[in-house]
Amino acid sequence: MENRFRLFEDEQPVIDQANALLDSLTSRPNVKSAYGDIVALLQARPPGVTRPAIAKINLHQHTHYRLGPGRYDPSYIAPTEQKILAWWPQKMPDGSRCSWSVDGQEQVHDIPCENSAALRLPFPKGAFGYQGTLSVSSGGAVLTSLRMATSDTLILSMGDSFAAGEGSPDQPAQVDKFKVGYPYAARQPYLWWTKADAPSAPGLLPETASADWWSWECHRSLFSPHVLAALKLAANDTHSSITYVSYACAGASVLDGLLTKQVSPPGLDRLDAFGRDHPNREKPEGRATELSQLKMAVDDLCAGTPGRKAYAFDVKKISNWYRILTGPGANNTLPDIPTCTSWIRRPQVIFLTIGGNDVGFAGLGRWALSPDHLVNIGGPVGAALNPYLSGVATKIAGDDAWNGMAFVCPWQPYGTSVLSAIPFVGAQIGKDPRCDVAWSTNDGARHLIEDELPYLLQTAQQFFAQSGLLTKDAVVVQESYPAPLRDETKAICGSKSPIFTDETRMREPWLSDEAQLPPQLLRFGPVPIFIRSDAAKAVEDVAFNGGVGHKSLIGVIKSAEVAGWRIAMSPPEYLTHGVCATTPKLSDPFKLDWQFARWKPDPRPGDWANPPTAWSAYASRGRWLRTANDSLLTEAVSDASGVLLDESFAGTIHPTAEGQTAVADQLLKRILPPPYNPGP
C-alpha cells in the first residue's frame, strides 16, 4: 500500500517520510521500542536528537486536516480508491517488459519488468476496500493473475487532553529564542520566567517561536497515544490502510466537549490573539466551541441530513455538572443526541479518553500543589488578600478556571491540615481551608467520582449507541489514566526520595507557576508551590485506590466494560515514571535533571546549572509527566507582542511523548490478538 496511514497528504516526500516511520514500527515489537525513530521522523530537525535528523518535513503540517476551517477534507474521510505499488518478484530475461492490469483494465503499459508499477484499486460504491483481480503480462502472455482484497479502516479519536496529546506538541517551542535578561532579582532566580527579566526586549518569546500543533484550538498532536496506536496498526498490515480522524480536544469532559460544545479549549486565547494580531488573515479553527465531538463525527460521516433525538437527563445525578452547564460561564443547555439514518461510512474503532476532567482531576492536582495556608481570612486584611487568592487559582488553572473547578479537594471535609485548626484564620476545625474559598468547587472529587461520573459515562454510552454511529462490530477502547504523583521508587512524591529533602528543591520544578502569581499576593510572603506528600497520598487514595467502601476513578472507568467498551489500563511503568521521578544513570540526578538556577542570591548568566534554553523536550528521561517548568519550556505560546498565553502551562501533569508510546501499546493490547507484547 502506497499510503497506509492516510492522514498524511499524498505528496511523495510526505509519503516517503511517513513510510520510513511505518517501516520502523513494522520492525519493532511495540511502539515504545520505536520511540527514538518516532521523534526523529515526526519532526524536521527535532531538538534533542544528536544524530543527523532523518526527517526533512514536519508531518503535522502535511495532513488532510485543514487548520483554517478546522475540518478534514471530505475526500479524505471517504476515499474512492487505494494506491498500491506492485512488482514482479521473479528474474526475467534481460530487456523483458511487463504490463499491469486491474480487473482486466490495463493501467500500466510496457515497463521494464524489474520496475514497480503504481496501480489504483477502485472501491465499489458504498464500500471502503477492494476485491478483484490483479494481473501482469509480458510479451502478450499472462505471467500471473491473482485475486486480492484490501481494506481501509476508519479510526476515530475522541476525548480529552490525554487523547489529544497535550504536553507533547508536534513542534515544541524554540527555547533558544527565549529572551532571558540580566540583572535578575535578588534571591528570586525563578523570575527569569517573567517578561520583567528583559525590560528592553519586546517580549519573552517571539510569536514565531511558539509551540506548534496539528490543531491549535485543541492541542492535538501526532504524539497522541491514539495516533501512535493507529500508526502501529497501519505498520502491521502492508496490504491495507488506516483513515484516522481525531475530534479529541484538551480540556474536554462528557458535558463540556464530548456531548456538548466546549466552552474553553486550550488554544482559544491563541485563536483570539491571532485574530487581533493578524486581522487580514483567516482566523483558524473554532469548531470545538460550536459543536460537540460526537456531533462533528455525525456531521462528517452522515450521507443525509443529520437529525436529533431528545434525551431525558436525570439532573439530580449530575448536580455539579448541571450547575456548570447551565451557569453563566457556559450558558449552555443539556444536549440532544445527534442522529443519522444514512451513513457515508462508520468507524470500525473508536479510541476514547474521558472522565478525568469530569471529576476535576486537574483541579485535584492543583490542590495538591497549593499551599494549605491559602485561606479565607476575615477582616480588612482578608478583604485585601482574597481577590489575589482567587488569582492563584486563575493563574495556575488558566482556561480551566471558568467552570469553578480550578481547585478540587479530594473529599469534603478533608482534615489533614494543621493550619485548618487555627481559629484566627476563620477556617473550621477539621476542614481544609482551601475547600472553603469561593473559587473552589462545592463538590469534592470523591462525590464527583462516586455520584456523577458513573451516570456521565452511562450517558455517553447511550449517546453513542442511539446516534447510530456504532455498528454491531465497532470497537470502543476507553483509555484509563496513570497515577501521576510517584517517583522512580514507586513512592508517593516527597515521601521517600532523598532528592526532595527540603522545600527549595521541592519547589524547583514548579517555579514557573510561582512566577505567574499576582505580584500583589507575593507582598504577603512567598507562595511556595510544590507537591506535598500528604496531599499526594490523598489524591492517590481518592482517585486510584478508592478505599474501603468507596469507588475510585479507575474503578468507575473500568465499569464501562459492562456496556461493551474495552478498557485499556494505564501502563504499569508509570508507577516508576511519575512526575517526581528522576532520570537514572546521572551522577547527580537532581542537579542535571531538575535544577535550573544554582540558587545564588544574585545569579548571573554563567551560573545556570542547566540553562533553560538547553531544554530538550523529547529527550528520554525518568519522568513521563510534565512539571510546570517542563510545560512552559515545551509548549510555550506567545502572542505577537511576545507575551506568554495561559496555554503555555496546559501541559502540566500530562504525559511526555515517551510516556504516550507506552499508552499506545496498552491500547493496542485491547485491539490486537495475542501475543501482542507491549513490553516490560
C-alpha positions as CSV (number, residue, x, y, z in Angstrom):
1,M,0.0,0.0,0.0
2,E,1.5,3.3,-1.0
3,N,0.0,5.4,1.8
4,R,-1.0,3.1,4.6
5,F,-1.6,5.9,7.1
6,R,-3.8,8.2,5.1
7,L,-3.9,11.2,7.4
8,F,-0.8,12.4,5.7
9,E,-1.0,14.2,2.3
10,D,-0.5,12.3,-0.9
11,E,2.8,14.0,-1.8
12,Q,5.7,11.8,-2.5
13,P,8.2,13.4,0.0
14,V,5.5,13.2,2.7
15,I,4.6,9.6,1.9
16,D,8.3,8.6,1.9
17,Q,8.9,10.0,5.3
18,A,5.7,8.5,6.7
19,N,6.6,5.1,5.2
20,A,10.0,5.3,6.9
21,L,8.2,5.7,10.2
22,L,5.9,2.8,9.4
23,D,8.9,0.7,8.4
24,S,10.5,1.4,11.8
25,L,7.3,0.5,13.6
26,T,7.0,-2.7,11.5
27,S,10.4,-3.8,12.5
28,R,9.8,-3.3,16.3
29,P,7.8,-5.5,18.6
30,N,5.9,-2.5,20.1
31,V,5.5,1.3,19.8
32,K,7.6,2.1,22.9
33,S,10.7,0.4,21.4
34,A,10.5,2.7,18.3
35,Y,10.4,5.9,20.4
36,G,13.7,7.3,19.0
37,D,12.6,6.9,15.4
38,I,9.1,8.3,16.2
39,V,10.7,11.6,17.5
40,A,13.2,11.7,14.6
41,L,10.6,11.1,11.9
42,L,7.6,13.2,13.0
43,Q,9.6,16.4,13.1
44,A,12.2,18.1,11.0
45,R,15.5,18.5,12.9
46,P,13.9,17.8,16.3
47,P,15.6,19.3,19.3
48,G,17.4,16.7,21.4
49,V,18.3,14.3,18.5
50,T,22.0,14.1,18.4
51,R,22.4,12.1,15.2
52,P,21.6,13.8,11.9
53,A,17.9,14.3,11.5
54,I,16.2,11.8,9.3
55,A,13.2,14.0,8.7
56,K,13.0,16.9,6.3
57,I,9.3,17.6,6.8
58,N,7.2,18.4,9.8
59,L,4.5,15.8,9.2
60,H,1.8,17.7,11.3
61,Q,1.9,20.4,8.7
62,H,1.1,18.0,5.9
63,T,-2.2,16.3,7.0
64,H,-5.7,16.3,5.5
65,Y,-6.9,18.3,8.5
66,R,-7.3,21.9,7.4
67,L,-6.3,24.4,10.2
68,G,-8.3,27.2,8.6
69,P,-11.9,25.8,8.7
70,G,-10.9,23.2,11.3
71,R,-12.2,20.3,9.2
72,Y,-10.9,17.3,7.3
73,D,-11.0,17.0,3.5
74,P,-14.3,15.2,2.6
75,S,-12.3,13.1,0.0
76,Y,-10.0,12.0,2.8
77,I,-12.8,10.8,5.0
78,A,-14.5,8.9,2.1
79,P,-11.8,7.6,-0.3
80,T,-12.9,6.0,-3.6
81,E,-9.7,4.1,-4.2
82,Q,-6.4,2.9,-2.9
83,K,-2.9,3.2,-4.4
84,I,-0.5,0.4,-4.4
85,L,2.9,-0.5,-5.7
86,A,3.3,-3.8,-7.4
87,W,6.3,-5.6,-8.8
88,W,7.2,-8.9,-10.4
89,P,9.4,-10.9,-8.0
90,Q,10.9,-13.4,-10.4
91,K,14.0,-12.9,-12.5
92,M,13.1,-12.2,-16.2
93,P,15.3,-12.3,-19.3
94,D,17.2,-9.0,-19.9
95,G,15.1,-6.5,-21.7
96,S,11.7,-8.0,-20.7
97,R,8.8,-5.6,-20.4
98,C,5.6,-6.0,-18.5
99,S,2.1,-4.6,-18.4
100,W,-0.2,-4.5,-15.4
101,S,-4.0,-4.7,-15.3
102,V,-6.7,-4.3,-12.6
103,D,-9.9,-6.2,-13.2
104,G,-8.9,-6.6,-16.9
105,Q,-8.3,-2.9,-17.4
106,E,-4.6,-2.2,-18.3
107,Q,-3.3,0.6,-16.0
108,V,0.5,0.4,-16.6
109,H,1.7,-0.4,-20.1
110,D,5.1,-1.9,-21.2
111,I,7.6,-1.0,-18.5
112,P,10.7,-2.9,-17.6
113,C,9.7,-5.9,-15.6
114,E,12.1,-5.1,-12.8
115,N,10.3,-1.8,-12.2
116,S,7.5,-1.3,-9.7
117,A,4.0,-0.3,-11.1
118,A,1.8,2.3,-9.4
119,L,-1.8,0.9,-9.6
120,R,-5.2,2.2,-8.4
121,L,-7.7,-0.1,-6.8
122,P,-11.2,1.3,-7.2
123,F,-13.7,0.8,-4.4
124,P,-17.2,-0.3,-5.2
125,K,-19.9,2.3,-4.4
126,G,-20.5,2.4,-0.6
127,A,-17.5,0.2,0.2
128,F,-14.1,1.0,1.6
129,G,-12.0,-1.8,0.4
130,Y,-11.1,-3.6,-2.9
131,Q,-11.8,-7.1,-4.0
132,G,-10.7,-8.1,-7.5
133,T,-8.1,-9.4,-9.9
134,L,-4.6,-8.1,-10.4
135,S,-2.7,-9.5,-13.5
136,V,0.7,-8.9,-15.1
137,S,1.7,-9.9,-18.6
138,S,4.8,-9.9,-20.8
139,G,5.1,-10.4,-24.5
140,G,1.4,-11.0,-24.8
141,A,1.4,-13.8,-22.3
142,V,-0.1,-13.6,-18.8
143,L,2.6,-14.2,-16.2
144,T,0.1,-14.4,-13.3
145,S,-3.4,-13.4,-12.3
146,L,-4.4,-13.4,-8.7
147,R,-7.4,-12.4,-6.6
148,M,-6.7,-9.9,-3.9
149,A,-8.5,-8.0,-1.2
150,T,-7.7,-4.8,0.7
151,S,-9.5,-2.7,3.2
152,D,-9.5,0.8,4.7
153,T,-10.2,1.0,8.4
154,L,-11.7,4.2,9.9
155,I,-10.5,5.0,13.3
156,L,-12.0,7.9,15.3
157,S,-10.3,9.6,18.3
158,M,-12.4,11.4,20.9
159,G,-12.0,12.7,24.4
160,D,-9.8,15.0,26.5
161,S,-6.2,16.1,26.7
162,F,-4.8,12.6,27.2
163,A,-6.5,11.7,23.9
164,A,-5.4,14.8,22.1
165,G,-1.7,14.6,23.1
166,E,-1.5,17.6,25.4
167,G,2.0,18.1,26.8
168,S,3.7,17.0,23.6
169,P,3.2,19.5,20.8
170,D,4.2,18.4,17.2
171,Q,6.9,21.1,17.2
172,P,8.0,22.3,20.7
173,A,8.7,25.9,21.5
174,Q,12.1,27.1,20.3
175,V,13.7,27.5,23.7
176,D,16.8,29.1,22.2
177,K,14.6,32.1,21.3
178,F,13.6,32.8,24.9
179,K,14.8,36.4,25.8
180,V,16.2,35.9,29.3
181,G,17.9,39.0,30.6
182,Y,20.1,40.3,33.4
183,P,20.0,41.5,36.1
184,Y,17.9,39.0,38.0
185,A,16.0,40.0,41.0
186,A,18.0,39.2,44.2
187,R,17.1,35.9,45.8
188,Q,14.4,35.2,43.3
189,P,16.1,33.3,40.4
190,Y,12.8,32.0,39.2
191,L,12.0,35.5,37.9
192,W,13.7,34.7,34.7
193,W,10.4,33.2,33.6
194,T,8.8,36.6,33.5
195,K,8.9,39.3,31.0
196,A,10.3,41.7,33.6
197,D,13.7,40.0,33.3
198,A,14.3,41.5,29.9
199,P,12.9,45.0,30.1
200,S,14.5,46.2,26.9
201,A,13.1,43.2,24.9
202,P,9.6,43.4,23.2
203,G,8.6,40.1,25.0
204,L,9.8,36.8,26.4
205,L,9.3,34.7,23.3
206,P,8.7,35.7,19.6
207,E,5.3,34.5,18.4
208,T,7.0,32.6,15.6
209,A,9.0,30.6,18.1
210,S,5.8,29.3,19.8
211,A,5.0,25.6,20.0
212,D,3.0,24.3,17.0
213,W,0.2,21.8,16.9
214,W,-1.7,19.8,14.3
215,S,-4.7,21.6,15.9
216,W,-4.1,24.9,17.7
217,E,-7.6,25.0,19.2
218,C,-7.5,21.6,20.8
219,H,-3.7,20.9,21.2
220,R,-4.0,17.8,19.0
221,S,-0.6,16.2,18.4
222,L,0.8,13.4,16.4
223,F,2.4,12.2,19.7
224,S,-1.1,11.4,20.9
225,P,-1.3,7.7,22.0
226,H,-4.3,7.3,19.8
227,V,-2.3,8.4,16.7
228,L,0.7,6.2,17.7
229,A,-1.6,3.2,18.1
230,A,-3.2,3.8,14.7
231,L,0.3,4.2,13.2
232,K,1.3,0.8,14.6
233,L,-1.9,-0.8,13.2
234,A,-1.0,0.6,9.8
235,A,2.6,-0.6,10.1
236,N,1.4,-4.2,10.9
237,D,-0.6,-4.6,7.7
238,T,1.1,-3.6,4.4
239,H,-1.9,-4.5,2.3
240,S,-4.5,-2.2,4.0
241,S,-4.7,1.4,5.0
242,I,-5.9,3.4,8.0
243,T,-8.1,6.6,7.8
244,Y,-7.6,8.4,11.1
245,V,-9.9,11.2,12.2
246,S,-9.5,12.9,15.6
247,Y,-12.0,15.2,17.3
248,A,-10.2,14.9,20.7
249,C,-9.8,18.2,22.5
250,A,-7.7,19.0,25.6
251,G,-9.9,20.1,28.5
252,A,-13.0,18.1,27.3
253,S,-15.4,16.3,29.6
254,V,-18.6,14.5,28.9
255,L,-20.8,17.6,29.2
256,D,-18.1,20.1,28.0
257,G,-16.8,18.9,24.6
258,L,-17.8,15.3,24.1
259,L,-21.6,15.6,24.1
260,T,-21.8,19.4,24.1
261,K,-19.8,22.2,22.5
262,Q,-16.7,23.0,24.5
263,V,-16.6,26.3,26.4
264,S,-12.9,26.9,26.6
265,P,-10.5,24.8,24.6
266,P,-6.8,25.4,25.5
267,G,-6.0,27.2,22.3
268,L,-8.9,29.7,22.4
269,D,-6.7,32.6,23.6
270,R,-4.2,31.9,20.7
271,L,-7.0,31.9,18.1
272,D,-8.4,35.2,19.6
273,A,-4.9,36.7,19.7
274,F,-4.3,35.6,16.1
275,G,-7.5,37.3,15.0
276,R,-6.4,40.6,16.7
277,D,-2.8,40.5,15.6
278,H,-3.4,39.4,12.0
279,P,-6.7,40.9,11.0
280,N,-6.1,40.4,7.3
281,R,-5.6,36.6,7.7
282,E,-8.3,34.0,8.2
283,K,-8.7,33.1,11.9
284,P,-8.1,29.4,12.2
285,E,-10.4,26.7,13.6
286,G,-13.1,27.4,16.3
287,R,-15.2,24.3,15.5
288,A,-14.9,22.8,19.0
289,T,-16.6,25.8,20.5
290,E,-19.6,25.3,18.2
291,L,-20.2,21.6,18.1
292,S,-19.7,18.6,20.3
293,Q,-17.2,15.9,19.3
294,L,-20.0,13.4,18.7
295,K,-21.9,16.0,16.6
296,M,-18.8,16.7,14.5
297,A,-18.4,13.0,13.8
298,V,-22.0,12.5,12.9
299,D,-22.0,15.6,10.6
300,D,-18.8,14.4,8.8
301,L,-19.9,10.9,8.3
302,C,-23.7,11.2,7.6
303,A,-24.8,10.9,4.0
304,G,-28.1,12.7,4.5
305,T,-29.3,15.4,6.9
306,P,-28.3,14.7,10.5
307,G,-31.2,14.6,13.0
308,R,-31.6,15.0,16.7
309,K,-33.2,13.0,19.4
310,A,-34.2,14.2,22.9
311,Y,-32.6,12.6,25.9
312,A,-34.1,12.6,29.3
313,F,-31.4,13.6,31.7
314,D,-31.7,12.9,35.5
315,V,-30.2,16.2,36.6
316,K,-30.2,15.0,40.3
317,K,-27.4,12.6,39.3
318,I,-25.2,15.4,37.9
319,S,-25.8,18.3,40.3
320,N,-22.4,19.8,39.9
321,W,-22.2,19.4,36.1
322,Y,-25.8,20.7,35.6
323,R,-24.9,23.8,37.6
324,I,-21.7,24.3,35.5
325,L,-23.5,23.6,32.2
326,T,-26.4,26.0,32.7
327,G,-24.4,28.6,34.7
328,P,-23.1,32.0,33.3
329,G,-19.7,30.6,32.5
330,A,-21.1,28.1,29.9
331,N,-24.5,29.4,29.1
332,N,-25.3,26.0,27.7
333,T,-28.2,23.5,27.7
334,L,-28.5,19.8,28.1
335,P,-27.8,18.3,24.7
336,D,-29.9,16.2,22.4
337,I,-28.5,13.1,20.7
338,P,-27.2,13.8,17.1
339,T,-28.5,11.1,14.8
340,C,-28.2,9.8,11.2
341,T,-30.1,7.2,9.3
342,S,-27.9,7.1,6.1
343,W,-24.2,7.0,6.5
344,I,-21.2,7.6,4.2
345,R,-19.3,5.3,6.5
346,R,-19.0,4.3,10.1
347,P,-15.9,3.6,12.2
348,Q,-14.5,0.2,13.0
349,V,-12.6,1.6,16.0
350,I,-13.1,4.5,18.4
351,F,-10.3,5.4,20.8
352,L,-11.7,7.4,23.7
353,T,-10.3,9.0,26.8
354,I,-12.8,10.7,29.0
355,G,-13.6,11.1,32.7
356,G,-10.6,12.9,34.2
357,N,-12.0,16.4,33.7
358,D,-15.5,15.3,34.8
359,V,-14.1,14.6,38.3
360,G,-11.9,17.7,38.3
361,F,-8.6,15.8,38.1
362,A,-6.6,18.9,37.0
363,G,-8.1,20.8,39.9
364,L,-7.2,18.0,42.2
365,G,-3.6,18.2,41.1
366,R,-3.6,22.0,41.7
367,W,-4.9,21.4,45.2
368,A,-2.0,19.0,45.9
369,L,0.4,21.7,44.7
370,S,-1.1,24.7,46.5
371,P,0.0,25.9,50.0
372,D,-2.5,24.9,52.7
373,H,-2.4,28.4,54.2
374,L,-4.4,29.8,51.2
375,V,-7.5,30.5,53.4
376,N,-10.4,32.9,53.6
377,I,-9.0,35.5,56.1
378,G,-11.6,37.8,57.6
379,G,-11.4,41.5,58.3
380,P,-9.7,44.2,56.3
381,V,-6.6,42.0,55.6
382,G,-8.9,39.4,54.2
383,A,-10.7,41.9,52.1
384,A,-7.4,43.0,50.5
385,L,-6.0,39.5,50.2
386,N,-8.8,37.3,49.0
387,P,-9.0,38.8,45.4
388,Y,-5.4,37.7,45.0
389,L,-6.0,34.3,46.4
390,S,-8.6,33.8,43.7
391,G,-5.9,34.9,41.2
392,V,-3.8,32.0,42.3
393,A,-6.5,29.6,41.0
394,T,-7.0,31.6,37.8
395,K,-3.3,31.9,37.1
396,I,-2.4,28.3,37.8
397,A,-5.6,26.9,36.2
398,G,-5.6,29.2,33.1
399,D,-8.6,28.5,30.9
400,D,-9.7,25.7,33.2
401,A,-10.8,28.2,35.9
402,W,-14.1,29.1,34.1
403,N,-16.0,26.2,35.5
404,G,-15.3,26.6,39.2
405,M,-13.1,23.5,39.3
406,A,-9.7,25.3,39.4
407,F,-9.2,23.7,42.8
408,V,-10.9,20.4,43.7
409,C,-10.5,18.9,47.1
410,P,-10.3,15.1,47.5
411,W,-13.4,15.0,49.7
412,Q,-15.5,17.2,52.0
413,P,-14.3,17.6,54.7
414,Y,-10.6,17.0,54.3
415,G,-9.0,17.3,57.7
416,T,-5.2,16.8,57.4
417,S,-4.1,20.4,57.6
418,V,-2.7,21.6,60.9
419,L,-3.4,25.2,59.9
420,S,-7.1,24.4,59.4
421,A,-7.4,24.1,63.2
422,I,-6.1,27.7,63.8
423,P,-9.1,29.8,64.8
424,F,-8.0,33.2,63.7
425,V,-7.8,32.3,60.1
426,G,-11.5,31.7,60.0
427,A,-11.4,28.1,58.9
428,Q,-13.4,25.4,60.6
429,I,-11.6,22.8,62.6
430,G,-11.3,19.6,60.7
431,K,-11.8,21.1,57.3
432,D,-9.2,22.0,54.7
433,P,-9.4,25.8,54.3
434,R,-8.7,25.6,50.6
435,C,-12.0,23.8,50.2
436,D,-14.0,26.7,51.6
437,V,-12.8,29.5,49.4
438,A,-15.2,31.0,46.9
439,W,-13.2,29.8,43.9
440,S,-13.2,26.1,44.9
441,T,-15.9,23.8,43.6
442,N,-18.5,22.9,46.2
443,D,-18.1,19.2,45.4
444,G,-15.1,17.1,46.3
445,A,-13.6,14.7,43.9
446,R,-15.0,11.7,45.8
447,H,-18.5,12.9,45.2
448,L,-17.8,13.6,41.5
449,I,-16.2,10.1,41.2
450,E,-18.9,8.1,43.0
451,D,-22.1,10.0,42.3
452,E,-21.7,11.8,39.0
453,L,-19.1,10.0,36.8
454,P,-20.9,6.7,36.6
455,Y,-24.0,8.4,35.2
456,L,-22.0,10.6,32.9
457,L,-20.2,7.6,31.4
458,Q,-23.5,5.7,31.0
459,T,-25.0,8.8,29.3
460,A,-22.0,8.9,26.9
461,Q,-22.6,5.2,26.1
462,Q,-26.3,5.9,25.4
463,F,-25.5,8.8,23.1
464,F,-23.0,6.8,21.1
465,A,-25.4,3.9,20.8
466,Q,-28.5,5.9,19.9
467,S,-26.7,8.2,17.4
468,G,-26.3,5.2,15.1
469,L,-22.6,5.9,14.8
470,L,-21.6,2.4,16.1
471,T,-22.1,-0.7,14.0
472,K,-22.5,-4.0,15.9
473,D,-18.9,-4.9,15.2
474,A,-17.4,-1.5,16.2
475,V,-14.9,-1.5,19.0
476,V,-14.7,1.3,21.5
477,V,-11.5,1.4,23.6
478,Q,-11.5,3.7,26.6
479,E,-8.1,4.7,27.9
480,S,-7.5,4.8,31.6
481,Y,-5.3,7.4,33.5
482,P,-1.9,6.9,35.1
483,A,-1.3,7.6,38.8
484,P,0.9,10.7,38.3
485,L,2.3,11.6,41.7
486,R,5.1,9.0,42.1
487,D,8.9,8.9,42.0
488,E,11.3,6.4,40.4
489,T,10.9,4.1,43.5
490,K,7.1,3.9,43.2
491,A,6.9,6.1,46.3
492,I,4.4,9.0,46.7
493,C,6.1,12.3,45.7
494,G,8.1,13.7,48.6
495,S,7.6,10.8,50.9
496,K,10.9,8.8,50.4
497,S,13.1,10.3,47.6
498,P,16.3,11.7,49.2
499,I,16.5,14.2,46.4
500,F,13.4,16.1,47.7
501,T,14.6,16.7,51.2
502,D,13.9,20.4,51.5
503,E,11.4,22.9,50.3
504,T,13.9,24.6,48.0
505,R,14.3,21.5,45.9
506,M,10.7,20.5,46.0
507,R,9.7,24.0,44.6
508,E,12.2,23.8,41.7
509,P,10.0,22.0,39.1
510,W,7.1,24.4,39.7
511,L,8.8,27.7,39.8
512,S,7.2,28.8,36.5
513,D,3.9,28.6,38.3
514,E,5.1,30.7,41.1
515,A,6.3,33.3,38.7
516,Q,2.8,33.7,37.3
517,L,1.2,34.5,40.6
518,P,-0.2,38.1,41.1
519,P,2.7,40.2,42.3
520,Q,0.4,41.8,44.9
521,L,0.0,38.4,46.5
522,L,3.7,38.0,47.0
523,R,3.8,41.1,49.2
524,F,2.3,39.0,51.9
525,G,5.1,36.5,51.7
526,P,6.1,33.6,49.4
527,V,3.5,31.3,48.0
528,P,5.5,28.1,47.6
529,I,4.1,25.7,45.1
530,F,5.2,22.0,45.3
531,I,3.7,18.6,45.8
532,R,3.1,17.9,49.5
533,S,3.4,14.1,50.2
534,D,0.3,14.0,52.4
535,A,-1.7,15.8,49.7
536,A,-0.3,13.5,47.0
537,K,-1.4,10.5,49.1
538,A,-4.9,11.9,49.4
539,V,-5.1,12.3,45.6
540,E,-4.0,8.8,45.0
541,D,-6.3,7.4,47.6
542,V,-9.4,9.1,46.3
543,A,-8.6,8.8,42.5
544,F,-6.8,5.5,42.2
545,N,-7.3,3.4,45.4
546,G,-10.8,4.4,46.4
547,G,-10.5,2.9,49.9
548,V,-12.8,0.7,51.8
549,G,-16.4,1.2,50.7
550,H,-15.5,3.8,48.1
551,K,-15.1,3.8,44.3
552,S,-12.0,5.1,42.5
553,L,-11.8,7.0,39.2
554,I,-10.1,3.9,37.6
555,G,-12.8,1.6,39.1
556,V,-15.6,3.7,37.6
557,I,-13.9,3.8,34.2
558,K,-13.4,0.1,34.2
559,S,-17.1,-0.5,34.9
560,A,-17.7,0.9,31.4
561,E,-16.8,-2.6,30.2
562,V,-20.3,-3.7,31.2
563,A,-21.7,-1.9,28.2
564,G,-19.2,-3.4,25.8
565,W,-16.4,-0.9,25.8
566,R,-12.9,-2.2,26.2
567,I,-10.8,-0.6,28.8
568,A,-7.0,-0.1,28.3
569,M,-5.4,0.2,31.7
570,S,-2.6,2.6,32.4
571,P,0.9,1.2,31.6
572,P,2.4,-0.3,34.9
573,E,5.7,1.5,34.1
574,Y,4.1,4.8,35.2
575,L,4.5,3.7,38.8
576,T,8.2,4.4,38.4
577,H,7.9,7.2,35.9
578,G,5.7,9.7,37.8
579,V,6.1,13.4,37.8
580,C,8.7,13.3,40.6
581,A,10.8,10.5,39.1
582,T,14.5,11.4,38.4
583,T,16.5,10.2,35.4
584,P,18.8,7.3,36.2
585,K,22.4,6.9,35.4
586,L,23.3,10.6,36.3
587,S,25.9,11.4,38.9
588,D,23.5,13.9,40.5
589,P,20.0,13.4,39.1
590,F,18.6,16.5,40.8
591,K,21.2,18.8,39.6
592,L,21.2,17.6,36.0
593,D,17.5,16.8,35.5
594,W,15.7,19.2,37.7
595,Q,17.8,22.2,38.8
596,F,18.0,25.3,36.7
597,A,19.3,28.1,38.9
598,R,22.0,27.4,41.4
599,W,20.1,29.5,44.0
600,K,22.7,32.1,44.5
601,P,21.4,35.4,45.9
602,D,22.1,37.2,42.6
603,P,22.7,34.6,39.8
604,R,24.4,35.7,36.7
605,P,24.0,34.1,33.2
606,G,27.0,31.8,33.8
607,D,25.5,30.5,37.0
608,W,23.0,28.2,35.4
609,A,23.5,24.5,36.3
610,N,21.4,23.5,33.3
611,P,20.3,26.5,31.2
612,P,16.6,26.5,30.4
613,T,17.5,27.4,26.8
614,A,19.2,24.0,26.6
615,W,16.0,22.1,27.3
616,S,15.3,19.1,25.1
617,A,11.5,18.4,25.0
618,Y,11.7,14.9,23.8
619,A,14.9,13.6,25.4
620,S,14.3,10.3,27.2
621,R,14.0,11.0,31.0
622,G,12.8,9.4,34.2
623,R,9.5,11.3,34.5
624,W,6.8,10.6,31.9
625,L,4.7,13.5,33.1
626,R,5.4,17.2,32.7
627,T,6.1,19.6,35.5
628,A,5.1,23.2,35.2
629,N,8.6,24.1,34.1
630,D,8.5,21.3,31.5
631,S,5.2,22.5,30.1
632,L,6.4,26.1,29.7
633,L,9.7,25.1,28.0
634,T,7.9,22.5,25.8
635,E,4.7,24.3,24.7
636,A,5.2,28.0,25.3
637,V,2.9,30.1,23.1
638,S,3.0,33.8,22.8
639,D,1.1,36.5,21.0
640,A,2.6,39.0,18.5
641,S,4.0,41.1,21.3
642,G,5.8,38.2,22.9
643,V,3.5,37.8,25.9
644,L,3.0,34.3,27.1
645,L,-0.5,32.9,26.9
646,D,-2.1,30.7,29.6
647,E,-2.0,27.6,27.4
648,S,1.8,27.5,27.8
649,F,1.1,25.8,31.1
650,A,-1.6,23.4,29.9
651,G,0.8,20.5,29.7
652,T,1.4,20.4,33.4
653,I,1.0,16.8,34.8
654,H,0.4,15.5,31.2
655,P,2.3,12.6,29.6
656,T,5.5,13.1,27.7
657,A,5.8,11.7,24.2
658,E,7.8,8.8,25.6
659,G,5.0,8.0,28.1
660,Q,2.5,8.2,25.3
661,T,4.2,5.3,23.4
662,A,3.6,3.1,26.4
663,V,-0.1,4.1,26.5
664,A,-0.4,3.3,22.8
665,D,0.8,-0.2,23.4
666,Q,-1.8,-0.7,26.1
667,L,-4.5,0.5,23.6
668,L,-3.2,-2.0,21.0
669,K,-3.3,-4.8,23.6
670,R,-7.1,-4.3,23.6
671,I,-7.3,-4.4,19.8
672,L,-4.8,-6.9,18.5
673,P,-4.9,-10.6,19.3
674,P,-2.3,-12.2,21.4
675,P,0.7,-12.4,21.5
676,Y,1.0,-8.6,21.0
677,N,3.5,-7.6,23.7
678,P,3.5,-4.1,25.0
679,G,6.9,-4.7,26.5
680,P,8.1,-4.7,30.1
